[in-house]
């Protein structure tokens, strides 16, 4: 990934930037995992079941895989975990706003 003038933006940069932006959006205790652009949907679902996931956010950088990503998001939702799907025209702010809403809704159900 390449953003702005600072050069390559790898997993370490994502791990620093996403929590900072999430905090600005009012989301605390975020632990992002960059699982890879080619991770199969079955592996994403398995990751969700093996770890305590409050919200799954799937970024979509290859429009050719949009149907597969949408199907994976539906499988994750079907397991009881909110899943948000990124894609062309979706900003990090959009995804964080949806994640915050999903977390609030989930918290309301458990209280």
Secondary structure, 3 states (H helix, E strand, C coil): CECCCCCECCHHHHHHHHHHHHHHCCCCCCCCCCCCCCCCHHHHHHHHHHCCCCEEEECCCCHHHHHHHHHHHHHHHHCCCEEEECCCCCCHHHHHHHHHHHHHHHHHHHC
